[in-house]
Amino acid sequence: MILIHLLTGLGLASWSFVISVPFSKSPQLAAVVTTGLAIALGVVPMMLFNIGSTTPTILSFFFPSMFYIFSLKYLAGYEQWQAAGEDQGGFLSEFTGGLSLLPMIIVALVSVF
């Protein structure tokens, strides 16, 4: 859980720098646009169900706020059934709705840099 929060924070920091490049003359506008975009993109994964493990992995690379929600959905799937959250190298469980945490963590780590 700590790793997910650290990766999300680092990913959002680097992502906000990339998004703010077109707004070099107005840093306030860059902050508003980046924040609004991160919140809007955080809502999208809440509406997606049973989409497999490839799509969330790709979306996690480009949008750190989606990585955070997909990771929480993965962990909440195990919490709902009171089971231990394990990911055996991409093992898809019936608890998680097709999500796999390990590829998302690797992609989120790469996207920070």
PASEBA-1860 file (N, C-alpha, C; in nm, 3 decimals):
! residues 113
1> MILIHLLT> 0.082/-0.119/0.000/0.000/0.000/0.000/0.087/0.126/0.000 ~ 0.195/0.122/0.073/0.286/0.237/0.077/0.350/0.258/-0.061 ~ 0.387/0.148/-0.126/0.447/0.156/-0.259/0.350/0.219/-0.360 ~ 0.224/0.185/-0.350/0.123/0.241/-0.441/0.113/0.392/-0.421 ~ 0.112/0.436/-0.296/0.102/0.579/-0.270/0.228/0.654/-0.315 ~ 0.345/0.595/-0.293/0.469/0.659/-0.337/0.476/0.669/-0.490 ~ 0.442/0.560/-0.558/0.445/0.562/-0.704/0.344/0.661/-0.762 ~ 0.228/0.669/-0.699/0.127/0.763/-0.747/0.174/0.907/-0.728
9> GLGLASWS> 0.230/0.937/-0.613/0.279/1.073/-0.588/0.391/1.113/-0.682 ~ 0.489/1.024/-0.700/0.598/1.054/-0.792/0.549/1.063/-0.936 ~ 0.459/0.973/-0.973/0.403/0.975/-1.108/0.324/1.102/-1.136 ~ 0.243/1.146/-1.039/0.166/1.268/-1.059/0.256/1.391/-1.065 ~ 0.365/1.391/-0.989/0.458/1.504/-0.994/0.523/1.515/-1.131 ~ 0.573/1.403/-1.183/0.637/1.410/-1.315/0.535/1.433/-1.426 ~ 0.417/1.377/-1.411/0.311/1.395/-1.510/0.267/1.542/-1.516 ~ 0.259/1.606/-1.399/0.217/1.747/-1.397/0.321/1.837/-1.464
17> FVISVPFS> 0.450/1.801/-1.455/0.551/1.878/-1.528/0.532/1.864/-1.678 ~ 0.502/1.745/-1.724/0.484/1.723/-1.867/0.359/1.796/-1.918 ~ 0.252/1.790/-1.842/0.127/1.854/-1.883/0.140/2.006/-1.882 ~ 0.221/2.061/-1.792/0.230/2.206/-1.778/0.322/2.272/-1.881 ~ 0.390/2.195/-1.965/0.482/2.252/-2.065/0.410/2.349/-2.161 ~ 0.292/2.316/-2.213/0.228/2.412/-2.305/0.184/2.541/-2.236 ~ 0.178/2.543/-2.104/0.131/2.660/-2.031/0.249/2.734/-1.965 ~ 0.358/2.751/-2.037/0.478/2.809/-1.978/0.460/2.955/-1.937
25> KSPQLAAV> 0.369/3.026/-2.002/0.349/3.168/-1.969/0.246/3.189/-1.859 ~ 0.173/3.085/-1.824/0.071/3.098/-1.720/0.076/2.977/-1.626 ~ 0.158/2.984/-1.522/0.169/2.869/-1.432/0.041/2.842/-1.352 ~ -0.037/2.945/-1.326/-0.163/2.924/-1.253/-0.260/2.842/-1.337 ~ -0.268/2.874/-1.465/-0.354/2.797/-1.555/-0.306/2.654/-1.567 ~ -0.175/2.634/-1.571/-0.119/2.499/-1.577/-0.158/2.419/-1.454 ~ -0.155/2.481/-1.337/-0.192/2.412/-1.214/-0.340/2.373/-1.214 ~ -0.424/2.464/-1.260/-0.568/2.436/-1.263/-0.599/2.326/-1.363
33> VTTGLAIA> -0.541/2.334/-1.482/-0.567/2.233/-1.585/-0.516/2.097/-1.543 ~ -0.396/2.092/-1.486/-0.338/1.965/-1.443/-0.420/1.901/-1.332 ~ -0.461/1.980/-1.236/-0.542/1.928/-1.126/-0.677/1.878/-1.176 ~ -0.742/1.958/-1.259/-0.872/1.916/-1.313/-0.863/1.792/-1.398 ~ -0.758/1.782/-1.477/-0.740/1.664/-1.562/-0.711/1.539/-1.479 ~ -0.632/1.554/-1.373/-0.602/1.440/-1.286/-0.728/1.391/-1.216 ~ -0.812/1.483/-1.171/-0.937/1.443/-1.105/-1.032/1.377/-1.204 ~ -1.045/1.435/-1.322/-1.135/1.377/-1.423/-1.088/1.239/-1.466
41> LGVVPMML> -0.957/1.221/-1.483/-0.906/1.090/-1.524/-0.908/0.990/-1.409 ~ -0.921/1.037/-1.287/-0.937/0.947/-1.174/-1.078/0.889/-1.163 ~ -1.173/0.956/-1.224/-1.312/0.909/-1.220/-1.336/0.798/-1.323 ~ -1.266/0.804/-1.435/-1.289/0.709/-1.544/-1.270/0.563/-1.501 ~ -1.163/0.526/-1.430/-1.147/0.385/-1.393/-1.255/0.331/-1.300 ~ -1.322/0.420/-1.230/-1.430/0.374/-1.141/-1.549/0.320/-1.220 ~ -1.560/0.360/-1.345/-1.672/0.316/-1.427/-1.638/0.196/-1.514 ~ -1.513/0.151/-1.513/-1.470/0.039/-1.597/-1.469/-0.090/-1.515
49> FNIGSTTP> -1.533/-0.193/-1.566/-1.539/-0.322/-1.497/-1.498/-0.433/-1.593 ~ -1.424/-0.531/-1.542/-1.383/-0.649/-1.618/-1.322/-0.613/-1.754 ~ -1.219/-0.532/-1.751/-1.155/-0.491/-1.876/-1.024/-0.563/-1.898 ~ -0.993/-0.662/-1.817/-0.871/-0.739/-1.834/-0.754/-0.673/-1.763 ~ -0.633/-0.712/-1.801/-0.516/-0.654/-1.734/-0.431/-0.569/-1.828 ~ -0.452/-0.579/-1.957/-0.371/-0.503/-2.052/-0.410/-0.355/-2.057 ~ -0.537/-0.328/-2.066/-0.583/-0.189/-2.075/-0.547/-0.108/-1.951 ~ -0.569/-0.157/-1.829/-0.527/-0.079/-1.712/-0.376/-0.057/-1.706
57> TILSFFFP> -0.300/-0.153/-1.754/-0.154/-0.137/-1.754/-0.112/-0.026/-1.848 ~ -0.171/-0.021/-1.966/-0.138/0.084/-2.063/-0.185/0.220/-2.012 ~ -0.305/0.227/-1.958/-0.356/0.353/-1.905/-0.276/0.401/-1.785 ~ -0.224/0.308/-1.705/-0.144/0.344/-1.588/-0.013/0.410/-1.629 ~ 0.037/0.376/-1.747/0.161/0.437/-1.795/0.141/0.585/-1.826 ~ 0.030/0.619/-1.888/0.007/0.756/-1.931/-0.061/0.843/-1.826 ~ -0.140/0.783/-1.738/-0.219/0.860/-1.642/-0.201/0.802/-1.501 ~ -0.122/0.867/-1.415/-0.098/0.815/-1.280/-0.223/0.812/-1.193
65> SMFYIFSL> -0.317/0.901/-1.217/-0.439/0.898/-1.137/-0.521/0.772/-1.166 ~ -0.512/0.722/-1.288/-0.579/0.596/-1.321/-0.508/0.478/-1.254 ~ -0.376/0.484/-1.246/-0.300/0.380/-1.177/-0.347/0.369/-1.032 ~ -0.366/0.481/-0.968/-0.408/0.481/-0.828/-0.544/0.414/-0.810 ~ -0.639/0.448/-0.893/-0.773/0.391/-0.880/-0.774/0.243/-0.917 ~ -0.703/0.204/-1.023/-0.695/0.062/-1.059/-0.630/-0.019/-0.947 ~ -0.527/0.036/-0.884/-0.460/-0.035/-0.774/-0.552/-0.051/-0.655 ~ -0.626/0.053/-0.624/-0.720/0.044/-0.512/-0.834/-0.053/-0.542
73> KYLAGYEQ> -0.879/-0.055/-0.668/-0.982/-0.153/-0.705/-0.929/-0.296/-0.691 ~ -0.802/-0.316/-0.727/-0.740/-0.448/-0.713/-0.738/-0.491/-0.566 ~ -0.690/-0.403/-0.479/-0.682/-0.437/-0.337/-0.821/-0.448/-0.273 ~ -0.915/-0.366/-0.317/-1.050/-0.373/-0.262/-1.121/-0.502/-0.301 ~ -1.084/-0.559/-0.415/-1.143/-0.687/-0.454/-1.109/-0.797/-0.355 ~ -0.986/-0.797/-0.306/-0.948/-0.894/-0.204/-1.010/-0.862/-0.069 ~ -1.017/-0.734/-0.036/-1.077/-0.695/0.092/-1.225/-0.732/0.098 ~ -1.291/-0.723/-0.015/-1.434/-0.755/-0.018/-1.460/-0.900/0.022
81> WQAAGEDQ> -1.369/-0.989/-0.019/-1.384/-1.132/0.012/-1.298/-1.175/0.130 ~ -1.238/-1.078/0.200/-1.155/-1.104/0.317/-1.046/-1.207/0.287 ~ -0.977/-1.186/0.177/-0.868/-1.273/0.136/-0.739/-1.192/0.131 ~ -0.626/-1.261/0.133/-0.497/-1.193/0.124/-0.474/-1.147/-0.019 ~ -0.429/-1.024/-0.036/-0.402/-0.971/-0.169/-0.268/-1.018/-0.220 ~ -0.268/-1.107/-0.317/-0.145/-1.159/-0.373/-0.149/-1.147/-0.524 ~ -0.033/-1.125/-0.581/-0.023/-1.121/-0.727/0.094/-1.209/-0.766 ~ 0.067/-1.323/-0.822/0.170/-1.420/-0.857/0.216/-1.400/-1.000
89> GGFLSEFT> 0.286/-1.291/-1.026/0.340/-1.268/-1.159/0.235/-1.254/-1.267 ~ 0.127/-1.182/-1.239/0.025/-1.161/-1.340/-0.094/-1.255/-1.327 ~ -0.103/-1.330/-1.218/-0.213/-1.421/-1.195/-0.342/-1.342/-1.181 ~ -0.441/-1.376/-1.262/-0.569/-1.306/-1.257/-0.665/-1.382/-1.167 ~ -0.716/-1.316/-1.070/-0.805/-1.379/-0.974/-0.950/-1.338/-0.997 ~ -1.038/-1.420/-0.948/-1.179/-1.386/-0.959/-1.216/-1.273/-0.864 ~ -1.130/-1.244/-0.767/-1.158/-1.136/-0.672/-1.139/-0.997/-0.734 ~ -1.047/-0.986/-0.828/-1.004/-0.854/-0.874/-1.073/-0.806/-1.001
97> GGLSLLPM> -1.157/-0.882/-1.059/-1.224/-0.842/-1.182/-1.131/-0.837/-1.302 ~ -1.027/-0.920/-1.301/-0.936/-0.926/-1.413/-0.813/-0.838/-1.401 ~ -0.802/-0.760/-1.294/-0.686/-0.673/-1.278/-0.566/-0.751/-1.229 ~ -0.448/-0.705/-1.267/-0.322/-0.763/-1.220/-0.234/-0.648/-1.173 ~ -0.184/-0.654/-1.051/-0.114/-0.542/-0.991/0.033/-0.532/-1.034 ~ 0.100/-0.643/-1.050/0.243/-0.640/-1.079/0.278/-0.565/-1.209 ~ 0.212/-0.591/-1.321/0.245/-0.512/-1.441/0.216/-0.364/-1.425 ~ 0.110/-0.329/-1.352/0.078/-0.188/-1.331/0.185/-0.119/-1.248
105> IIVALVSV> 0.239/-0.188/-1.147/0.345/-0.129/-1.065/0.471/-0.108/-1.147 ~ 0.507/-0.205/-1.229/0.625/-0.191/-1.314/0.610/-0.074/-1.410 ~ 0.495/-0.063/-1.473/0.470/0.044/-1.569/0.467/0.179/-1.497 ~ 0.409/0.185/-1.378/0.405/0.311/-1.303/0.545/0.354/-1.261 ~ 0.629/0.258/-1.227/0.768/0.289/-1.191/0.844/0.344/-1.312 ~ 0.821/0.287/-1.427/0.886/0.335/-1.550/0.834/0.474/-1.588 ~ 0.705/0.499/-1.568/0.648/0.626/-1.609/0.694/0.743/-1.523 ~ 0.747/0.716/-1.405/0.799/0.823/-1.322/0.918/0.890/-1.390
113> F> 0.997/0.809/-1.458/1.118/0.862/-1.523/1.091/0.902/-1.665
END
